[in-house]
Amino acid sequence: MRLQKKNVAGRKADTAAPSLRPFPSWRASCLHGLVALAIPAAMAGMAAPAHAQSAPEPPQTMSPQDTQRGVTVRSRPRPDYDPAGVRLSGFRLDGAVEAGVGYDDNVQPGTGEDVEDGFFAQTVNVSANSFWTRHALGLTASQSSRQHFSNSNQNWNDFSVGIAGRYDIGRASSLRASYTHTRSHLEVDNFDVQAGGLNEPIPYDSDIFLVGGTAAFNRLALTGTAEYRTIRYENSDVNGVRVFNNVNDYDTILGEVQAAYSIVEGREILTLVRLQDINYQQSGQSGRDSFTWEVQAGINYDLTGLWQARLLAGYRERTYDSPTLKTLSGPAFEGQLTYLPTQLTTATLAVSRTIEESIRASNVSYTRTQGRLTVDHELLRNVIVTGELRAEHRDYPQQGNVTDGIVLVGAQWLLNRNMSVLASYQHTERLSAPDGAREYGINQFQVRLRFAL
């Protein structure tokens, strides 16, 4: 008699501010409806069996993890060089410190005079993330700063702290929430900063609250998020004289629902709807308040692991409370195409078209179109070189167009699990600008040493 052995797979869940002024009722109804659709959908997902996890294999020259779909030069595991982290009772603690020096041949590009300077740069990142079988909790903190040798008005100090959690309902359904506080800045090569007559970074604070959920119904997956964000700029004084008087603080609520229908594994049809409401804090700026809607559709496609694409295109429209402000509308798109000609090279093309807020009184919003081509190559197992081309085009309804181009070349040398050396060169070129605005070039060099847990 033949006895047939049955494999029993274990079940394992995938882990994969100031208050707002009241919104007009029709806007609030739209946003509430969007959130109401997302959250119940996430709670309705049904659990399904998953395969048991196999024991890890010993390191090889080219392991199965190296060649599986979706692995790029940057994401490939390197057991001999990846930081091990620290295990603390269900959590993994990771941390890294970077420090180095750099040179900039045009630290004040908007003044009409090329001023060169060197600088120190430091970055610190710390995170603690759970590795529980179900659910997840994570804490993050980071700090980045730059101190110039001669031009102290160009110094900046950014930081961020955040907490995020996920509650798993089933195999592919979950709820998540997060809070992040960030301190960031607008660079001196930002056209809004230059057009406002400023020649130093403009700091701002932001609080970000996010809730969302994901649910799966056979081939259909639904994802919904609702985000509340505050933007608070800092006034800027030079020699006791106010050069930037902030009147552009605002709050925004963004709601999004995305549906993905799986044709076969790795190939999906996507649709998404976004609604955004922006409210300025000062009553004199209420005419800048706006409401934006957009609809996009596209694909998420994996072609034999050689090409991976996520492409979406549609239409977007932003209207303002003030009848004197022109409605912004037109095509909306976002996408990323990844090409892996070999296991040692990854090429990524990313494009997007968005509407952004301006800090100037003469412009409320502008349309920004961006493109980026990045090539990562593994020269050696522990040496990664990168080349990148970026382009950005800003269309200001009240003032004209601005186009910038960036070329970046960098290298990372992994010395061991805990130490690496990073070097980069970046050239920024103002290709076109409205009449009266300066066109220029910037060259920056940096060398940094990185220590990681």
C-alpha positions as a Markdown table, in Angstrom:
| # | Residue | x | y | z |
|---|---|---|---|---|
| 1 | Met | 0.0 | 0.0 | 0.0 |
| 2 | Arg | 1.4 | 3.4 | -1.0 |
| 3 | Leu | 1.2 | 6.0 | 1.7 |
| 4 | Gln | 0.9 | 9.6 | 0.4 |
| 5 | Lys | 2.5 | 12.2 | 2.6 |
| 6 | Lys | 0.6 | 15.5 | 3.0 |
| 7 | Asn | 2.4 | 18.7 | 3.6 |
| 8 | Val | 0.5 | 20.9 | 6.1 |
| 9 | Ala | 1.3 | 24.6 | 5.6 |
| 10 | Gly | 1.1 | 26.8 | 8.6 |
| 11 | Arg | -1.0 | 29.9 | 8.5 |
| 12 | Lys | 1.2 | 33.0 | 8.5 |
| 13 | Ala | 0.0 | 36.5 | 8.0 |
| 14 | Asp | 1.9 | 38.6 | 5.5 |
| 15 | Thr | 3.8 | 41.5 | 6.9 |
| 16 | Ala | 4.5 | 43.0 | 4.3 |
| 17 | Ala | -1.7 | 71.5 | 14.7 |
| 18 | Pro | -3.8 | 74.7 | 14.5 |
| 19 | Ser | -7.4 | 73.7 | 13.8 |
| 20 | Leu | -8.9 | 74.0 | 10.3 |
| 21 | Arg | -11.6 | 76.5 | 9.5 |
| 22 | Pro | -14.8 | 74.7 | 8.6 |
| 23 | Phe | -14.9 | 73.3 | 5.1 |
| 24 | Pro | -17.7 | 74.0 | 2.7 |
| 25 | Ser | -20.3 | 71.3 | 3.2 |
| 26 | Trp | -19.9 | 69.9 | -0.3 |
| 27 | Arg | -16.1 | 69.5 | 0.1 |
| 28 | Ala | -16.5 | 67.9 | 3.5 |
| 29 | Ser | -19.1 | 65.4 | 2.1 |
| 30 | Cys | -16.7 | 64.4 | -0.7 |
| 31 | Leu | -13.8 | 63.8 | 1.7 |
| 32 | His | -15.9 | 62.0 | 4.3 |
| 33 | Gly | -17.3 | 59.8 | 1.6 |
| 34 | Leu | -13.9 | 58.9 | 0.4 |
| 35 | Val | -12.6 | 57.9 | 3.9 |
| 36 | Ala | -15.9 | 56.1 | 4.6 |
| 37 | Leu | -15.3 | 53.9 | 1.5 |
| 38 | Ala | -11.7 | 53.1 | 2.4 |
| 39 | Ile | -11.9 | 52.0 | 6.1 |
| 40 | Pro | -14.9 | 49.6 | 5.9 |
| 41 | Ala | -13.3 | 48.0 | 2.8 |
| 42 | Ala | -10.1 | 47.3 | 4.7 |
| 43 | Met | -12.1 | 45.6 | 7.6 |
| 44 | Ala | -14.0 | 43.3 | 5.2 |
| 45 | Gly | -11.0 | 41.3 | 3.9 |
| 46 | Met | -11.0 | 37.5 | 4.5 |
| 47 | Ala | -8.0 | 35.6 | 5.7 |
| 48 | Ala | -6.4 | 32.9 | 3.4 |
| 49 | Pro | -3.7 | 30.3 | 4.0 |
| 50 | Ala | -0.1 | 31.2 | 3.3 |
| 51 | His | 2.9 | 29.0 | 2.7 |
| 52 | Ala | 5.2 | 28.2 | 5.6 |
| 53 | Gln | 8.5 | 30.0 | 5.7 |
| 54 | Ser | 11.5 | 27.9 | 4.8 |
| 55 | Ala | 14.7 | 27.9 | 6.7 |
| 56 | Pro | 17.3 | 30.4 | 5.4 |
| 57 | Glu | 20.1 | 29.0 | 3.2 |
| 58 | Pro | 23.8 | 29.7 | 3.8 |
| 59 | Pro | 25.3 | 32.6 | 1.9 |
| 60 | Gln | 26.2 | 32.0 | -1.7 |
| 61 | Thr | 27.9 | 33.9 | -4.5 |
| 62 | Met | 24.4 | 34.4 | -6.1 |
| 63 | Ser | 21.6 | 33.3 | -3.8 |
| 64 | Pro | 18.0 | 32.9 | -4.7 |
| 65 | Gln | 17.2 | 36.2 | -3.0 |
| 66 | Asp | 19.6 | 37.8 | -5.5 |
| 67 | Thr | 17.7 | 36.6 | -8.5 |
| 68 | Gln | 14.1 | 36.8 | -7.5 |
| 69 | Arg | 11.7 | 39.2 | -9.2 |
| 70 | Gly | 11.9 | 42.8 | -8.0 |
| 71 | Val | 15.4 | 42.7 | -6.6 |
| 72 | Thr | 17.5 | 45.7 | -7.7 |
| 73 | Val | 21.1 | 46.7 | -7.2 |
| 74 | Arg | 20.0 | 48.8 | -4.2 |
| 75 | Ser | 17.6 | 46.3 | -2.6 |
| 76 | Arg | 19.8 | 43.2 | -3.1 |
| 77 | Pro | 20.8 | 41.5 | 0.2 |
| 78 | Arg | 24.5 | 41.5 | 0.9 |
| 79 | Pro | 25.0 | 39.3 | 4.0 |
| 80 | Asp | 28.7 | 40.2 | 4.3 |
| 81 | Tyr | 28.0 | 44.0 | 4.3 |
| 82 | Asp | 24.5 | 44.6 | 5.4 |
| 83 | Pro | 24.3 | 46.0 | 9.0 |
| 84 | Ala | 23.0 | 43.4 | 11.4 |
| 85 | Gly | 21.1 | 45.8 | 13.7 |
| 86 | Val | 20.3 | 45.1 | 17.3 |
| 87 | Arg | 17.5 | 42.8 | 18.5 |
| 88 | Leu | 15.5 | 44.1 | 21.5 |
| 89 | Ser | 12.6 | 42.0 | 22.6 |
| 90 | Gly | 10.6 | 41.7 | 19.4 |
| 91 | Phe | 12.1 | 44.8 | 17.8 |
| 92 | Arg | 15.1 | 45.5 | 15.6 |
| 93 | Leu | 17.0 | 48.6 | 16.3 |
| 94 | Asp | 18.9 | 50.2 | 13.3 |
| 95 | Gly | 21.0 | 53.3 | 13.4 |
| 96 | Ala | 23.5 | 55.2 | 11.2 |
| 97 | Val | 25.7 | 58.3 | 11.4 |
| 98 | Glu | 27.2 | 60.1 | 8.4 |
| 99 | Ala | 29.7 | 62.9 | 8.5 |
| 100 | Gly | 31.8 | 64.6 | 5.9 |
| 101 | Val | 32.8 | 67.7 | 4.0 |
| 102 | Gly | 31.7 | 69.3 | 0.7 |
| 103 | Tyr | 32.3 | 72.2 | -1.6 |
| 104 | Asp | 29.8 | 74.4 | -3.4 |
| 105 | Asp | 30.9 | 76.9 | -6.0 |
| 106 | Asn | 27.6 | 79.0 | -6.0 |
| 107 | Val | 26.0 | 79.0 | -2.5 |
| 108 | Gln | 23.8 | 82.1 | -3.3 |
| 109 | Pro | 22.7 | 81.5 | -6.9 |
| 110 | Gly | 19.9 | 84.1 | -6.9 |
| 111 | Thr | 22.1 | 87.1 | -6.1 |
| 112 | Gly | 23.8 | 87.5 | -9.5 |
| 113 | Glu | 27.2 | 86.8 | -7.9 |
| 114 | Asp | 28.9 | 83.4 | -7.7 |
| 115 | Val | 30.1 | 82.8 | -4.1 |
| 116 | Glu | 32.0 | 79.6 | -3.3 |
| 117 | Asp | 32.2 | 78.0 | 0.1 |
| 118 | Gly | 32.9 | 74.7 | 1.8 |
| 119 | Phe | 30.8 | 73.0 | 4.4 |
| 120 | Phe | 30.5 | 70.2 | 7.0 |
| 121 | Ala | 27.5 | 67.9 | 6.7 |
| 122 | Gln | 26.1 | 65.4 | 9.2 |
| 123 | Thr | 23.2 | 62.9 | 9.2 |
| 124 | Val | 21.8 | 60.7 | 11.9 |
| 125 | Asn | 19.1 | 58.0 | 11.5 |
| 126 | Val | 17.6 | 55.8 | 14.1 |
| 127 | Ser | 14.7 | 53.3 | 13.8 |
| 128 | Ala | 13.1 | 50.6 | 15.8 |
| 129 | Asn | 10.7 | 48.2 | 14.0 |
| 130 | Ser | 8.9 | 45.2 | 15.2 |
| 131 | Phe | 9.3 | 41.7 | 13.6 |
| 132 | Trp | 6.2 | 40.2 | 15.1 |
| 133 | Thr | 4.3 | 37.5 | 13.2 |
| 134 | Arg | 1.2 | 39.7 | 13.0 |
| 135 | His | 0.7 | 43.5 | 13.2 |
| 136 | Ala | 3.6 | 46.0 | 13.3 |
| 137 | Leu | 4.9 | 49.0 | 15.2 |
| 138 | Gly | 7.8 | 51.3 | 14.2 |
| 139 | Leu | 9.5 | 54.4 | 15.6 |
| 140 | Thr | 11.9 | 56.6 | 13.5 |
| 141 | Ala | 14.0 | 59.6 | 14.2 |
| 142 | Ser | 16.5 | 61.5 | 11.9 |
| 143 | Gln | 18.5 | 64.6 | 11.8 |
| 144 | Ser | 20.5 | 66.3 | 9.0 |
| 145 | Ser | 22.5 | 69.5 | 9.1 |
| 146 | Arg | 25.0 | 71.6 | 7.2 |
| 147 | Gln | 27.4 | 74.2 | 8.4 |
| 148 | His | 29.2 | 76.4 | 5.9 |
| 149 | Phe | 32.8 | 77.6 | 6.5 |
| 150 | Ser | 32.2 | 81.3 | 5.7 |
| 151 | Asn | 28.5 | 81.9 | 4.9 |
| 152 | Ser | 26.7 | 81.0 | 8.1 |
| 153 | Asn | 23.4 | 82.3 | 6.7 |
| 154 | Gln | 23.3 | 79.3 | 4.4 |
| 155 | Asn | 23.3 | 76.8 | 7.3 |
| 156 | Trp | 20.3 | 74.6 | 7.9 |
| 157 | Asn | 19.2 | 71.9 | 10.4 |
| 158 | Asp | 16.4 | 69.5 | 9.5 |
| 159 | Phe | 15.0 | 66.7 | 11.7 |
| 160 | Ser | 12.1 | 64.2 | 11.8 |
| 161 | Val | 10.4 | 62.0 | 14.4 |
| 162 | Gly | 7.6 | 59.6 | 13.7 |
| 163 | Ile | 5.6 | 56.6 | 14.9 |
| 164 | Ala | 3.7 | 54.1 | 12.7 |
| 165 | Gly | 1.6 | 51.1 | 13.3 |
| 166 | Arg | -0.3 | 48.4 | 11.3 |
| 167 | Tyr | -3.1 | 46.1 | 12.5 |
| 168 | Asp | -3.5 | 43.0 | 10.4 |
| 169 | Ile | -7.0 | 41.7 | 9.9 |
| 170 | Gly | -6.3 | 38.9 | 7.5 |
| 171 | Arg | -3.8 | 37.6 | 4.9 |
| 172 | Ala | -4.0 | 40.7 | 2.8 |
| 173 | Ser | -6.1 | 43.2 | 4.8 |
| 174 | Ser | -4.9 | 45.6 | 7.4 |
| 175 | Leu | -5.4 | 49.0 | 9.0 |
| 176 | Arg | -2.5 | 51.5 | 9.5 |
| 177 | Ala | -1.9 | 54.8 | 11.1 |
| 178 | Ser | 1.1 | 57.1 | 11.6 |
| 179 | Tyr | 2.2 | 60.5 | 12.9 |
| 180 | Thr | 5.3 | 62.4 | 11.8 |
| 181 | His | 6.7 | 65.8 | 12.8 |
| 182 | Thr | 9.3 | 67.2 | 10.4 |
| 183 | Arg | 11.5 | 70.3 | 10.3 |
| 184 | Ser | 12.7 | 71.0 | 6.7 |
| 185 | His | 13.6 | 73.9 | 4.5 |
| 186 | Leu | 13.3 | 75.4 | 1.0 |
| 187 | Glu | 16.7 | 75.4 | -0.7 |
| 188 | Val | 18.2 | 78.7 | -1.9 |
| 189 | Asp | 18.1 | 77.4 | -5.5 |
| 190 | Asn | 14.3 | 77.1 | -5.2 |
| 191 | Phe | 12.8 | 79.7 | -7.7 |
| 192 | Asp | 10.1 | 80.8 | -5.2 |
| 193 | Val | 12.9 | 81.7 | -2.7 |
| 194 | Gln | 14.9 | 83.6 | -5.3 |
| 195 | Ala | 11.9 | 85.4 | -6.8 |
| 196 | Gly | 11.0 | 86.6 | -3.3 |
| 197 | Gly | 14.3 | 88.4 | -3.1 |
| 198 | Leu | 15.7 | 85.8 | -0.6 |
| 199 | Asn | 19.2 | 84.3 | -0.6 |
| 200 | Glu | 19.0 | 81.8 | 2.3 |
| 201 | Pro | 17.1 | 78.6 | 3.2 |
| 202 | Ile | 13.5 | 79.1 | 4.4 |
| 203 | Pro | 12.7 | 76.7 | 7.3 |
| 204 | Tyr | 9.3 | 75.2 | 7.9 |
| 205 | Asp | 7.6 | 72.7 | 10.3 |
| 206 | Ser | 5.1 | 70.1 | 9.3 |
| 207 | Asp | 2.8 | 67.7 | 11.3 |
| 208 | Ile | 1.5 | 64.7 | 9.3 |
| 209 | Phe | -1.3 | 62.5 | 10.5 |
| 210 | Leu | -2.3 | 59.5 | 8.3 |
| 211 | Val | -4.8 | 56.7 | 8.6 |
| 212 | Gly | -5.5 | 54.1 | 5.9 |
| 213 | Gly | -6.5 | 50.5 | 5.2 |
| 214 | Thr | -6.1 | 47.7 | 2.6 |
| 215 | Ala | -8.5 | 45.0 | 1.7 |
| 216 | Ala | -8.5 | 42.1 | -0.8 |
| 217 | Phe | -11.5 | 40.5 | -2.5 |
| 218 | Asn | -10.2 | 37.7 | -4.6 |
| 219 | Arg | -8.5 | 39.5 | -7.5 |
| 220 | Leu | -9.5 | 43.0 | -6.4 |
| 221 | Ala | -7.5 | 44.9 | -3.8 |
| 222 | Leu | -8.7 | 48.3 | -2.4 |
| 223 | Thr | -6.4 | 50.8 | -0.6 |
| 224 | Gly | -7.6 | 54.0 | 1.1 |
| 225 | Thr | -5.8 | 56.7 | 2.9 |
| 226 | Ala | -6.7 | 60.0 | 4.6 |
| 227 | Glu | -3.9 | 62.5 | 5.5 |
| 228 | Tyr | -4.0 | 65.7 | 7.4 |
| 229 | Arg | -0.9 | 67.9 | 7.1 |
| 230 | Thr | 0.1 | 71.3 | 8.5 |
| 231 | Ile | 2.7 | 73.7 | 7.0 |
| 232 | Arg | 4.2 | 76.4 | 9.2 |
| 233 | Tyr | 7.0 | 78.6 | 7.7 |
| 234 | Glu | 9.5 | 80.5 | 9.9 |
| 235 | Asn | 10.0 | 84.2 | 9.6 |
| 236 | Ser | 13.4 | 85.3 | 8.4 |
| 237 | Asp | 15.5 | 88.3 | 9.7 |
| 238 | Val | 18.8 | 89.6 | 8.4 |
| 239 | Asn | 20.6 | 92.1 | 10.7 |
| 240 | Gly | 17.4 | 92.8 | 12.5 |
| 241 | Val | 15.4 | 93.4 | 9.3 |
| 242 | Arg | 12.5 | 91.2 | 8.4 |
| 243 | Val | 13.2 | 89.8 | 4.9 |
| 244 | Phe | 10.6 | 87.1 | 4.9 |
| 245 | Asn | 7.3 | 87.7 | 6.7 |
| 246 | Asn | 5.4 | 84.5 | 6.7 |
| 247 | Val | 1.7 | 84.8 | 5.8 |
| 248 | Asn | 1.4 | 81.4 | 3.9 |
| 249 | Asp | 0.8 | 78.9 | 6.6 |
| 250 | Tyr | -1.8 | 76.4 | 5.6 |
| 251 | Asp | -3.5 | 73.1 | 6.4 |
| 252 | Thr | -4.4 | 70.4 | 3.9 |
| 253 | Ile | -6.5 | 67.2 | 3.9 |
| 254 | Leu | -5.8 | 64.7 | 1.2 |
| 255 | Gly | -8.0 | 61.6 | 0.6 |
| 256 | Glu | -7.2 | 58.8 | -1.8 |
| 257 | Val | -8.8 | 55.5 | -2.9 |
| 258 | Gln | -7.0 | 53.1 | -5.2 |
| 259 | Ala | -8.3 | 49.9 | -6.7 |
| 260 | Ala | -6.0 | 47.2 | -8.2 |
| 261 | Tyr | -7.5 | 44.3 | -10.2 |
| 262 | Ser | -5.0 | 41.4 | -10.7 |
| 263 | Ile | -5.1 | 39.8 | -14.2 |
| 264 | Val | -2.3 | 37.4 | -13.4 |
| 265 | Glu | 0.5 | 37.5 | -10.8 |
| 266 | Gly | 2.5 | 40.7 | -11.3 |
| 267 | Arg | 0.1 | 42.3 | -13.7 |
| 268 | Glu | -2.7 | 44.6 | -12.4 |
| 269 | Ile | -5.1 | 47.3 | -13.7 |
| 270 | Leu | -5.1 | 50.4 | -11.5 |
| 271 | Thr | -7.5 | 53.2 | -10.8 |
| 272 | Leu | -7.3 | 55.9 | -8.2 |
| 273 | Val | -9.2 | 59.0 | -7.1 |
| 274 | Arg | -7.7 | 61.8 | -5.0 |
| 275 | Leu | -9.4 | 64.8 | -3.3 |
| 276 | Gln | -7.5 | 67.6 | -1.6 |
| 277 | Asp | -8.7 | 70.6 | 0.4 |
| 278 | Ile | -6.2 | 73.4 | 1.3 |
| 279 | Asn | -7.0 | 76.1 | 3.9 |
| 280 | Tyr | -4.8 | 79.1 | 4.7 |
| 281 | Gln | -4.5 | 80.2 | 8.3 |
| 282 | Gln | -4.6 | 84.0 | 7.9 |
| 283 | Ser | -8.0 | 85.4 | 7.1 |
| 284 | Gly | -6.5 | 87.8 | 4.5 |
| 285 | Gln | -5.3 | 84.8 | 2.6 |
| 286 | Ser | -8.6 | 82.9 | 2.4 |
| 287 | Gly | -8.9 | 83.6 | -1.3 |
| 288 | Arg | -6.0 | 81.2 | -1.8 |
| 289 | Asp | -8.0 | 78.3 | -0.3 |
| 290 | Ser | -8.5 | 75.6 | -2.9 |
| 291 | Phe | -10.1 | 72.3 | -3.7 |
| 292 | Thr | -8.5 | 69.7 | -6.0 |
| 293 | Trp | -9.8 | 66.5 | -7.6 |
| 294 | Glu | -8.1 | 64.0 | -9.8 |
| 295 | Val | -8.8 | 60.7 | -11.4 |
| 296 | Gln | -6.1 | 58.4 | -12.9 |
| 297 | Ala | -5.9 | 54.9 | -14.4 |
| 298 | Gly | -3.1 | 52.7 | -15.5 |
| 299 | Ile | -1.2 | 49.4 | -15.0 |
| 300 | Asn | 1.2 | 47.7 | -12.7 |
| 301 | Tyr | 3.2 | 45.3 | -14.9 |
| 302 | Asp | 6.0 | 42.8 | -14.5 |
| 303 | Leu | 7.4 | 41.4 | -17.7 |
| 304 | Thr | 9.4 | 38.3 | -16.9 |
| 305 | Gly | 11.3 | 40.2 | -14.2 |
| 306 | Leu | 13.2 | 42.1 | -16.9 |
| 307 | Trp | 10.9 | 45.1 | -17.0 |
| 308 | Gln | 8.7 | 46.4 | -14.1 |
| 309 | Ala | 6.3 | 49.3 | -14.7 |
| 310 | Arg | 3.8 | 51.3 | -12.7 |
| 311 | Leu | 2.2 | 53.9 | -15.0 |
| 312 | Leu | -0.9 | 56.1 | -14.3 |
| 313 | Ala | -2.4 | 58.9 | -16.2 |
| 314 | Gly | -5.6 | 61.0 | -15.9 |
| 315 | Tyr | -6.9 | 64.5 | -15.3 |
| 316 | Arg | -6.6 | 67.0 | -12.4 |
| 317 | Glu | -8.4 | 70.3 | -11.6 |
| 318 | Arg | -7.8 | 72.8 | -8.8 |
| 319 | Thr | -10.3 | 75.6 | -8.1 |
| 320 | Tyr | -9.8 | 78.6 | -5.7 |
| 321 | Asp | -12.2 | 80.5 | -3.4 |
| 322 | Ser | -11.2 | 83.8 | -5.0 |
| 323 | Pro | -12.9 | 84.3 | -8.4 |
| 324 | Thr | -9.8 | 86.3 | -9.5 |
| 325 | Leu | -7.5 | 83.2 | -9.4 |
| 326 | Lys | -7.4 | 81.1 | -12.5 |
| 327 | Thr | -8.4 | 77.5 | -12.2 |
| 328 | Leu | -5.5 | 75.1 | -12.8 |
| 329 | Ser | -6.4 | 72.0 | -14.7 |
| 330 | Gly | -4.8 | 69.5 | -17.1 |
| 331 | Pro | -3.3 | 66.1 | -17.5 |
| 332 | Ala | -2.0 | 64.3 | -14.4 |
| 333 | Phe | 0.4 | 61.4 | -14.5 |
| 334 | Glu | 2.9 | 59.5 | -12.4 |
| 335 | Gly | 4.9 | 56.4 | -13.2 |
| 336 | Gln | 8.1 | 54.4 | -12.7 |
| 337 | Leu | 9.7 | 52.1 | -15.2 |
| 338 | Thr | 12.5 | 49.7 | -13.9 |
| 339 | Tyr | 14.8 | 47.8 | -16.3 |
| 340 | Leu | 17.2 | 45.1 | -15.1 |
| 341 | Pro | 19.4 | 44.2 | -18.1 |
| 342 | Thr | 21.7 | 42.1 | -15.8 |
| 343 | Gln | 21.8 | 41.3 | -12.1 |
| 344 | Leu | 24.5 | 43.9 | -11.7 |
| 345 | Thr | 22.7 | 46.9 | -13.3 |
| 346 | Thr | 19.4 | 48.6 | -12.6 |
| 347 | Ala | 17.9 | 51.5 | -14.6 |
| 348 | Thr | 14.9 | 53.4 | -13.3 |
| 349 | Leu | 12.9 | 56.1 | -15.1 |
| 350 | Ala | 10.3 | 58.1 | -13.0 |
| 351 | Val | 8.0 | 60.9 | -14.1 |
| 352 | Ser | 5.2 | 62.9 | -12.4 |
| 353 | Arg | 3.1 | 65.9 | -12.9 |
| 354 | Thr | 1.7 | 67.7 | -9.7 |
| 355 | Ile | 0.3 | 71.0 | -8.5 |
| 356 | Glu | 2.4 | 72.6 | -5.7 |
| 357 | Glu | 1.9 | 75.7 | -3.4 |
| 358 | Ser | 4.0 | 78.8 | -3.8 |
| 359 | Ile | 5.3 | 81.0 | -0.9 |
| 360 | Arg | 5.0 | 84.2 | -3.0 |
| 361 | Ala | 2.1 | 86.6 | -2.8 |
| 362 | Ser | 2.1 | 86.9 | -6.6 |
| 363 | Asn | 1.6 | 83.2 | -7.2 |
| 364 | Val | -0.6 | 80.8 | -5.4 |
| 365 | Ser | 0.2 | 77.5 | -7.1 |
| 366 | Tyr | 2.2 | 76.2 | -10.0 |
| 367 | Thr | 2.3 | 73.0 | -12.0 |
| 368 | Arg | 5.5 | 70.9 | -11.6 |
| 369 | Thr | 6.6 | 68.3 | -14.1 |
| 370 | Gln | 9.5 | 66.1 | -13.1 |
| 371 | Gly | 11.6 | 63.4 | -14.7 |
| 372 | Arg | 14.4 | 61.3 | -13.4 |
| 373 | Leu | 16.6 | 58.6 | -14.9 |
| 374 | Thr | 18.8 | 56.7 | -12.5 |
| 375 | Val | 21.3 | 53.9 | -13.3 |
| 376 | Asp | 22.9 | 51.8 | -10.4 |
| 377 | His | 25.7 | 49.5 | -11.2 |
| 378 | Glu | 27.4 | 46.9 | -8.9 |
| 379 | Leu | 31.0 | 47.4 | -9.9 |
| 380 | Leu | 32.1 | 45.0 | -7.2 |
| 381 | Arg | 30.1 | 43.2 | -4.5 |
| 382 | Asn | 30.9 | 46.1 | -2.2 |
| 383 | Val | 31.2 | 49.0 | -4.6 |
| 384 | Ile | 28.1 | 50.6 | -6.1 |
| 385 | Val | 28.2 | 53.4 | -8.6 |
| 386 | Thr | 25.3 | 55.6 | -9.5 |
| 387 | Gly | 24.5 | 58.1 | -12.3 |
| 388 | Glu | 21.4 | 60.2 | -12.4 |
| 389 | Leu | 19.8 | 62.8 | -14.7 |
| 390 | Arg | 16.9 | 64.9 | -13.4 |
| 391 | Ala | 14.8 | 67.6 | -15.0 |
| 392 | Glu | 12.1 | 69.8 | -13.5 |
| 393 | His | 9.7 | 72.3 | -15.3 |
| 394 | Arg | 7.6 | 74.7 | -13.3 |
| 395 | Asp | 4.7 | 76.5 | -14.9 |
| 396 | Tyr | 3.6 | 79.7 | -13.0 |
| 397 | Pro | 0.3 | 81.0 | -14.3 |
| 398 | Gln | 1.2 | 84.6 | -13.2 |
| 399 | Gln | 4.8 | 84.7 | -14.1 |
| 400 | Gly | 6.1 | 82.2 | -16.7 |
| 401 | Asn | 8.1 | 79.0 | -16.8 |
| 402 | Val | 11.2 | 77.7 | -15.0 |
| 403 | Thr | 13.3 | 74.7 | -16.1 |
| 404 | Asp | 16.1 | 73.1 | -14.1 |
| 405 | Gly | 18.4 | 70.2 | -15.0 |
| 406 | Ile | 20.6 | 68.1 | -12.6 |
| 407 | Val | 23.4 | 65.7 | -13.3 |
| 408 | Leu | 24.6 | 63.5 | -10.4 |
| 409 | Val | 27.4 | 60.9 | -10.1 |
| 410 | Gly | 28.0 | 59.0 | -6.9 |
| 411 | Ala | 29.7 | 56.0 | -5.5 |
| 412 | Gln | 29.4 | 53.9 | -2.3 |
| 413 | Trp | 32.2 | 51.7 | -1.0 |
| 414 | Leu | 31.1 | 49.2 | 1.6 |
| 415 | Leu | 34.1 | 48.5 | 3.8 |
| 416 | Asn | 32.3 | 46.1 | 6.2 |
| 417 | Arg | 28.9 | 45.7 | 7.9 |
| 418 | Asn | 29.4 | 48.9 | 9.9 |
| 419 | Met | 31.4 | 51.3 | 7.7 |
| 420 | Ser | 31.2 | 52.7 | 4.2 |
| 421 | Val | 32.5 | 55.7 | 2.2 |
| 422 | Leu | 30.2 | 57.8 | 0.0 |
| 423 | Ala | 31.3 | 60.3 | -2.6 |
| 424 | Ser | 29.2 | 62.4 | -5.0 |
| 425 | Tyr | 29.3 | 65.2 | -7.6 |
| 426 | Gln | 26.2 | 67.2 | -8.6 |
| 427 | His | 25.8 | 69.8 | -11.2 |
| 428 | Thr | 22.6 | 72.0 | -11.2 |
| 429 | Glu | 21.7 | 74.1 | -14.2 |
| 430 | Arg | 19.0 | 76.8 | -14.5 |
| 431 | Leu | 18.1 | 76.2 | -18.1 |
| 432 | Ser | 15.4 | 78.8 | -18.5 |
| 433 | Ala | 13.7 | 81.4 | -16.3 |
| 434 | Pro | 11.3 | 84.3 | -16.8 |
| 435 | Asp | 12.6 | 87.7 | -17.8 |
| 436 | Gly | 14.6 | 89.3 | -15.0 |
| 437 | Ala | 15.5 | 86.0 | -13.3 |
| 438 | Arg | 19.0 | 84.7 | -13.4 |
| 439 | Glu | 20.2 | 81.6 | -15.2 |
| 440 | Tyr | 23.2 | 79.9 | -13.6 |
| 441 | Gly | 25.0 | 76.7 | -12.8 |
| 442 | Ile | 26.0 | 75.1 | -9.4 |
| 443 | Asn | 28.7 | 72.4 | -8.8 |
| 444 | Gln | 28.7 | 70.5 | -5.5 |
| 445 | Phe | 31.2 | 67.9 | -4.3 |
| 446 | Gln | 30.8 | 65.7 | -1.1 |
| 447 | Val | 32.7 | 63.0 | 0.7 |
| 448 | Arg | 31.2 | 61.3 | 3.7 |
| 449 | Leu | 32.0 | 58.4 | 6.1 |
| 450 | Arg | 29.1 | 56.3 | 7.3 |
| 451 | Phe | 28.9 | 54.2 | 10.5 |
| 452 | Ala | 25.9 | 51.8 | 10.9 |
| 453 | Leu | 24.7 | 49.4 | 13.6 |
